[in-house]
């Protein structure tokens, strides 16, 4: 009887471990982003950026799971300004420039996933962003001027950014997936409410499950 009990316990532990391995996965992900600002009077020019980080996923059932992530994301926007006057360089007359905002975050999305098929899920959830870098660069569109200046804007950039993400995940192999997602910011990027700009991020990523 003792041997049978021990054997049953071993079987239960093995089954539990196998179930846990099936339900819980984690791994790295990396992607390409198209980032921009949106909002009332906000400049809407975008730029290509990138993200990289890690994810975890826990399957409650075959249909539902939760997947938090921690990713570094380069964000911001790039657009044209005509007759620009640099307040940091008042001796320079109005010029036409390209303005690039580079505002990087550690993003923590928590996605709730609904599997419409074994290999395809619809993903929806909130995202918290922590600002770690914020600078902007002016560069003359007239290359003869040789004008390019970068300024820090950390003090006027909000530390916390909140957004909502919606997308799809498709498992292209047992351990490999691709994701498409759009995350819309719901809080202003800048402290002074400049242009009421909010973050927007369309992304395509690939990840590996362990």
N, C-alpha and C positions, 0 to 999 in steps of 0.2 A: 504493500500500500504506500509506504514511504517513497519507494522508487517511482511509483506511478504519479504521486503528488509532485515530486521534483520534476519529472518529465513534463507534466502539464504546465507547471510554472515556467519552465524553460520555453515551452511552446508559446505561452502567452506573452512572455517577454520578447521573444523573437518576432511574434506577430505585431506587438506594439511598436517595436523598433522599426519594423518594415513600414507600418502605417505612418509613423512619424516622419520617416524619410520621404515617403510619398507625399505627405501633406505639407512639409516644410522644405522650402528650397531657398537658396540665396546665391549671389554671384555679382560679377561686375557688369556694367553697361556703359556704352559710349555712344555719342550721337552727334548729329549736325543739326543746328538750330537756325531758324530765320527769326531774328528778334526785332522788335519795333516798339514804339509807344502808341498808345491810343487814348482818346479822351477829348473833351471839349478844347478846341484850339490847339491840340497837341500836334507837333510835326509827326508825320506818318512814315517817314523814310525808314527803311529797314536795312539790316546787314546780316551776313552769314556769320555764325558763331559756332560754339561747340559746348558740349557737356560731357562729364565723365564722373562716375561714381559707383555706388553699390546699391543693391536692392535685397529685400527679403520678401517671401510670399508664404502665406499660410492658407491652405485650402480647408475651409470649414466643411464643404461638401464638394461634389463634382461640379456644382454650378457656381458656388460663391467662394471668394477668397479676399484677403486683404494683403496689400503689398506696399509697405513703406519703403522709401528710398532716401538716400543722402547723396546728393550730387553737387559738384561744382559746375556752375553755369556762367559762361561769359555772355552778357546781355547788353542791351543798349540799342541805339539807332544811328543811322547815318543819313544825312539829308543836306540839301543845298540852301545857302542863305545868300541873298543878293544885297548889295550895299551895306555890308556888315561893318560895324564900327567896334573895334576891340576896346573895351573899357580899360583893359590893362595896358593898352598902348595907344593913348589918345593922339599921339603925333602921326599915327598912320590913318590916312583917309579911308572912307568907305570902300570896301573891296568885296568881290564875290568869292565866297569860300565854301568849302565842304566842311560841315560840322559833324564830328563823330563823338557820340557818347559811349564810353566804355564803363558799364556798371555791372560788376560781377557779384554773384551771390553764392552762398551755400544754401541750396534749396532742399526742403524736406517735404516732398509730396507723400500723401497717404492715399493710395488708390484702392477703391472698392471695385472688385472685378466680378463681372457676371459672364460666365462661359455660355455663349450661344451655341457653341460646338466644342468638341474636345480640344481643338487646337486654336480656337478663336474666342477672345474675350472682349467685352466692352468695359472700359475703365473710366471711372469717375471719382473725383475726390478733391479735397482741399490741399493747398500747398502753402507752406511757410518759408519765406526767404530771409536770409540774414546777409545784409550787405557787407562785403569785405573789401571792395575796391570801387572807386568812383572818380573818373577823370574825363575831361572832354578836350578835344583837339580841334583847332581851327587850321585849315590848310587852304591857301589861295588856289583858286581854279586857274589863275594865270600863273603858270610855272615860272615865268620870267621874274616874278616878285620874290620867289624863294621864301615864302612866308609860311611857317608852320609853328604853332605854339600849342603846348599842352598844359592844362591847368587842373589842379586838384579841386574836386567839388564834394569831398567827403562830408564837410560840415553842413551842406545843404541837401544831402541825400538821406532819406529816412533809413534807419537801421533795419527796420522790419518791413517786409513786403508780403502781402497776402493775395493769393490767387486761387482759381479753380481750374482744374484740368479735366479734359475729356478726350478720350482716344480709344485706340484699338491695339491689342497685342495678338500677334499670330505666331504660333510655334512652327517654325520651318523645319525643325528637327527635334528629336527627343529632348535635347538640352540647349537648343539655340532658338531665340525668338527675335522678332523685329517688332518695333512699336512705332505708331504714329500718334501724336498727341498735340493738342493746342491748349496752352495755359493762358488764361486771361487774368491779369491783375485786377484787383478790386480796390486797391488803396493807391493813393498818390505816391509817386516815386520821390518827389522833392518836398522838403520841409516848407518852402515858401509857396507851394501850390503853383509853381511855374507851369503854365500851359495845362494845368490839371492832368499831367501826363501819367499814364499807368502802363505797366509792362504788358507786352504781348509776346508769346513765344510759340512758334510752330516748330515741332521737332520730329526727327526720325532717328531712332536709336536701335542698336542691336545689343543683345545681352546673352550671357551664358549661365545656365543653371547648374549648381552643384547639389 
